[in-house]
Amino acid sequence: MTLFVMRCLLFTAEALAVSTLLPLLVFLIAAFFRGRAALRHLLWLAAFTVLLALPLLALLVRAHVMTLDPGPAMPVVVTMAAPVTATYADSWSLDGIVSALLAPLCLLWLAGMVFHLSRLALGAHGLRRLYARSTAFAGMDDVRLGDGGPMTFGLRKPVILLPRAAAHWPQARLDAVLRHERAHIRRHDSITQLLAELACAFYWPNPLVWLGARRLRRDAEIAADDAVLASGLQASAYATQLVQVAAEFAGRPRLMAMAMAAGSTLEARVTSVLSPEPSRKGVTRMDALKLAALGSACAFALAMARPDLAWAEASPPAAQAQVSPETAPPADTASAPAHSTHRHARASEQDGVAPVQAVDAVPAMPAMPPAPPLPPDVPSSAALDARMERAMARAEQAREHALAHAEHDRERAQASLERARAESEKAMEHARDESERAMDRASAETEKALARAESRKWTSESVRQAIREARPNTKVILAQVRLEVGRALAEARVSRDAALAEARRNVAEAVARAQALHAHENPPVEE
């Protein structure tokens, strides 16, 4: 197998490994931030940026070269036996098959990448045509009416495209749609989606990359919804407008824009809008700087740790030609008498041909013993062994670090769950105390009202009798209210404990999967 084929196979394995492990790692980390869509979106953006930067860094950063030892030079045995015709089965070796399949596979990958980039270019061309046929709306430079939408597109100067029917929309719907699309513009979601599409075009055979791009789009939409709700719009009203817009414009082509009416993420978005748990908190500049530094360090570390192959430069000793026993001249020829040679020379002179000078017969070479069998493969050099040991030590250290980090995350999650339990218990106790105080105030005010009504002079005896009968009923009603409040608090505690137990199980399963994944990636090396 040639060195070029081996390098191509190594690069393909590296690309598949990185494009598989990095999305899985982001899926695992994003599971701990279910209430922060903006942070999950930033994690996916960092992952796609690293995937796009790795091929460029592979050309700029020097790789960790691994030399291939061709083995010691063996003496060459020259035989003069009859030529042997190779059979058809001898040509079907593993090296030949791999070398023959490499070019079609490279062409297939290149064709897939060109196909997806062509789709991306056609989408951009379609957006330019939509913009050319659109008109300005209500004196706003960044809002236009056209044949599509509602959507946002554009890299340098983003534009909001609304359908022509938006001119007759109610003010509530128009306000919700414009807030959502302007949230996309502030977050630069058009650029992030373009990066995700480019990564999908380069790593198109890997389905995890496509799934990650879908999660990035969904988190971008949910983050824009959170920004709309954080601006003061009521969640129920916004969810109603969201469902109506999606039902009216569902099924239209998405092209390369951030569309509010995308139906694939509608269920998750409505659930997130109506859920009381998310904090609607975006990302800060410090979060972006931290993830940018982490992504840069990860990309450079992967580029520097990338292995490369090269043949070891060895000067083999001069080949010693040996003659096989089959090539030894026969004894009768070697021992032919000299007078036959002179007789052949005289015959040549009579025929007019220059006689050939007689050469003394070469003595017969002794038969060489059969060539010894080839020695087994010589083990790697000491330098290669040292490199392998250091690589295994680094892999083991990275595995231990990852496991420690997973354990640290689990402990943090457990502490967060305990804090949530304590805060919920405190909130329920506060609610119970407030309800008790409210019921006491209601009972006192009711008693005062009954006493004032009973003490009035013009109150008849029948009314006084009804007031005296109403006092026990009031106490019974307040006791029933206290009982219902206590039952509701008890049910809330049970629901909270069940939710916390489920969260603990999810955390334990995530940590176990992470440990199993690292153990599978770095199996123990047997001596």
Buried (B, 14 or more C-beta within 10 A) or exposed (E): EEEEBBBBBBBBEBBEEBBBBBBBBBBBBBBBBBBBBBBBBBBBBBBBBBBBBBEEBBEEBEBEEBBEBEEEEBEEBEEEEEEEEEEEEEEEEEEEEBBEEBEEBEEEBEEBBEEBBEBBEEBBEBBEEBBEEBEEBEEEEBBBBBEBBBBBBBEEEBBBBBBBEBEEBEEBBBBBBBBBBBBBBEBEBBBBBBBBBBBBBBBBBBEBBBEBBBBBBBBBBBBBBBBBBEEEBEBEEBBBBBBBBBEEBEEBEBBBBBBBBBBEBBEBBBEBBEEEEBEBEBBEEEBEEBBBEEBBEBBBEBBEBBBBBEEEEEEEEEEEEEBBEEEBEEEEEEEEEEEEBEEEBEEEEEEEEEBEEEEEBEEEEEEEEEEEEEEEEEEBEEEBEEBEEEBEEEBEEBBEEBBEEBEEBBEEBBEEBEEBBEEBEEEBEEBBEEBEEEBEEBBEEBEEEBEEBBEEEEBEEEEBEBBEEBBEEBEEBBEEBBEEBEEBBEEBBEEBEEBBEEBBEBBEEBBEBBBEBBEEEBEEEEE
